[in-house]
Amino acid sequence: MSHEAHEAQDSANPHLDFAGTTPYEDYVKADVLTHLQHTLSDDPGEMVFLVTTQVMELWFTVIVHEWETAAGALRRDDVPTAVAALKRSVRELEALNASWKPLGQLTPAQFNSYRSALGEGSGFQSAMYRRMEFLLGDKSASMLVPHRGAPRVHAELEKALHEPSLYDEVLRLLARRGHAVPEAVLTRDVALRYEPSPEVEAVWTALYAGDESDELARLGEALTDVAELVWRWRNDHLVSTRRAMGSKTGTGGSAGVAWLEKRAQKNVFPELWTARSYV
C-alpha cells in the first residue's frame, strides 16, 4: 500500500488516543450521569423507575429553558423566536410524555416491590417541574415550602414565583399590539395562580376569527400545542398511577389518584380553549 493510501486510511479512522478523558465525556458528563443511580431495594424494576424519573428531570430542565427563552423573546416583541422555542418544546414534551411508557405497564405487585424505598419522596416535590408549572401560570407560594432546606433551589423557585409567567408575557404582548387585555389582568399579582378572563377570551376569539396567518394567531396555536401536551402529560401520569397503585394514598402524603384527577381537569392557557366555541 502506498504512503498516500496509508494517509488516506488513517484520516478515515477516529482519533482514539487522548491524554485524559474523551472530549465527549468532558462535554456530556456521561460518566457522571450513569453513576447517579443508587437503588434502595433489590428489585430490578427500581432501576427502571429511577432512571426514567431522572430522564424526566432532564426533560423538565430543557423545557424550562425553552419557555424562559420564549418569555424573554416575547418581552422583546420577538414573536418568531418565541414561537420557535415553543415549537422545540413541543417535541421535547412529546419525548417527556413518552417517559411514561416504561412505567405505564406496572402492576401493583411490581410497584409495591420497591415503593417503600421511595419513603416520603413524590414527584410533586420536583423543583424543576414546579418551575414548569409556574411558567404555565399555575403559581402557589405553598409549593416552595418543601424546598426550604435547599437554599439555592428555594431561591430559584421564589424568583420564578414572582416573575411573570409565559402566559403573562403573552398577554402583555397582546396589549402592546393594541388588543383589549384588561388592566386588571396586566397589573395582577403574578405570584398568584392565573384566573381566566372573559375579556381575554374575547381577544383570542377575535384573533382566531381573523387572519390565520397572523403571527399572533400562530403564537396562539403554538401555545395550544404546548397546552395539549401538558394535558396529556397529566393524564398519562394519572393513568400510570391508577394502574400501579389504584386509589391508595400517594407517596409523600398526597391524595394520589384523586389529586391527579383534579390536576388533569385543569386547562393550561384556558381562554385559548374556551375562545374556540365562539369563532
N, C-alpha and C positions, 0 to 999 in steps of 0.2 A: 504494500500500500504506500502511495506517495506521501511525502511530507504534507502537501496541501490537503490530501484526503484525511490524514490524521487530524489536522487542524479543524477541518470541517466536522469530523465526527465528535471531537472534543467540545466544539462550540454548541453542539446539539444536546449535550448532556447537562443536567442541572448542576449547580455548584453545591458540593456536599460537605466541604471541609470549612468549618467555622471555628474561630478561636474560643467563643463562648457558646451561649445558647443561640438558636437559629433566629434570624430576623423575624420569621413567622411567630415564634414564641415571644419574642420581645414585643411584638405589636399586639397579638391576640391574647397573650397570657393564658394559653390553653392549659398549661400545667397547673396554674392556679385554679382555673375553672373546674378541671376534672379531679381536683383533690379537695373540693369543698363539700363532698358528700360524706356525712358521718351518721350512719343509720343507728337507731337506738333499739332495734329489735333484730331477731334472727330471720324474720320473714323476708323472702326475696322480693315481695311486692313493694316493700317500703322504699327500696331504691328507685323504683319506677315513680312512686308518689313524690319522693324528694326531688329527683331530677326534674320531673315535669313542673313542679312548683317553682323550682329555681329558674327554669326556662320562662315561665310566666313572668317572673320578676324582671327578667331581662327585656321581655317584650313591653312590660309596663314602662320601663325606663326609656325605650326608644319612642314609644307613643307619646309620653310626656314631652320628650324633646320635640317631636313633630308639632304637637298642639301649642307648645310655647313658641315655636318658630312661627306658626300661623298667627297666633295672637300678636306677636311683635310686628309681623307684616301688616296686619290689619290696623295697628296703631299708626303705621306709616302710610296708610291708604294704598298699600301694595297688595291688591286682591289676587293677581296671578300667583305671587309667591305663596300667599296663604292657601290658595286652592291646591297648589302643587303639594304643599306639606300635608294638607288634609287627604289628598288622594294617596300619598305614600302611606299615611296612617291607616287607610282602608285596607291596603294589602297586609300591613302589619297586624291589624285587628283580625283579619282572616287567619293569619298564622297563629295568633294568640288563641283564637277560638278553637283551632284545631288541636290545641293542647289538651282539650277535654277528652279527646278520643282515647288516649291510653287509660284514662280514669273512668270513662263513661260506662265501662262494662263491669265495674267492680261489683261483686256480690257482697251482701252483708258480712258473710263469713270472711271473705278476703280482706275487707276493710277493717273488720274488728280484730284481725290478727296482728295489726300494728297500730291501731287507733290510739291505744293507751300511750304509745310513745310520743304522741303529739302533746300530751298533757293539756295545758290551757291554750296551746297555740291554735290560732284560727286565721283564716285568710283576711278577715276584716281588720286584722292588726297590721296589714301590709301598708307601710308608709307610702310606697310608690303608687300603689293602687289608690290610696287616699288622695294623692296629688292628681291622679287622673280624674277622680270624682270631683275634686274641687275645680279643675279646669272645665268640667262639664256644667258647673253651676250648682252642684249638689254640696253645699257648704254646711258644716256643723262644727262649732268650736269644741264640742264634747269629744269629737274624734281625735283631738290632739292629746287627750288625757293618757291613752296607753303609751305614749312616747315621751312622757316627762322624764324618764330615766335615761334618755338618749339625747343629750343637748343639741347636737348637730341636726339630727333628724327632726327634733321638735321645732327648732328654729326654722328649718326649711319649710315645714308644714305650716307654721304660723305665718310665714311670709306669703305662702301660697293662699292661705285663708283670706288674707287682707288685700290680695291683688285681684283685679277684675278677672273674671273667668273668660274663657274663649268666647262664650256667647255674649257676655257683656261687651267685649270688643266688637263683636259683630253688630250689636245694636247701636253702639256709638258710631260705627261707620255708617250705618243706615241713616242715622240722624244727621251726620255731616253731609250726606248726599241728598238731604232735603226731605227725607221721609219722616212722617209724623210719629216718631217714637216719643212717648210721654216723658216729660221732665222727671216725673217721679221714678220712672224706670232708669233713666240716665243717672240720677243722683242717689239711687238707693244704696243702702249699706251692702257692699259687695261681699262682706263676711257672712251674710245670711243666704240661705237657700233661695235660688231664683224661683219666683212665682209667676205663673202665666198672666199675660195681659191681653185683654180684648183688643186694645189699640195696636199692640204689636202683631196680633193675629191679622188685623186689617191691613197692616203694612205688607205682610207676607202674601196675603190674598191678592193685593194689587200687583205685587211683583210677579206672582205666578200667572195672573190673568194677562200680563203684558208680554213683552218680547222674551221668548225662551232663551234667546242667545245673549241676553243682557248679562253682564258679568255678575251682578248681584243675584240674579236667578240661578246662575251656575254655582255661585257660592252657596246658595240655599240647598241645592242638590248635593253638593259635596258634604255639607253638614248633615243632610238627611242620610247619606250613605254611612257616615260615622255613627249617627244615632241608631240606625237599624242594626249595625253590628254590635253596638253596646247592648242593645236589647237582646240580641241573640246570645251574647256572652252571658248575660244574667240568666236567661232561660236554660242554656246548656249547663250552667252551674247548678241551677235548681234541679234539673233532671238527673244530673250525675249524683247529686247529694241524696235526692229521693231514692234513687236506685241503690246507693251504697248503705244508707242508714235509715230510710223511712222517715218517720216523724220524730225521731229521737232528738233530745236537746243537742245543739251543735257544740263542737269544741269551742272552748273559750267562753262558754256560758250563753251563747246566742240561742235564739229560738229555733235554729236550724232551718228546716224547710219552710216553716211559717214566716220566718224573717226574709228568706229568699223570695218567697211568693210576693211579699209586699214590694220588694225591690224590683221584681220583674214586671210589676204593673205600672211602673213609672216610665214615662217617655222622656227622653233627652231632647232638648230644644223643642218644647211642647207645641209652640204655635206653628212650627213648620209642619206638624201633623194635622192639627185642627183646621188650619187655613185651607187645606185641600178640599174640605167639604163645601167651601163657598166659591170655588173657582169655576 
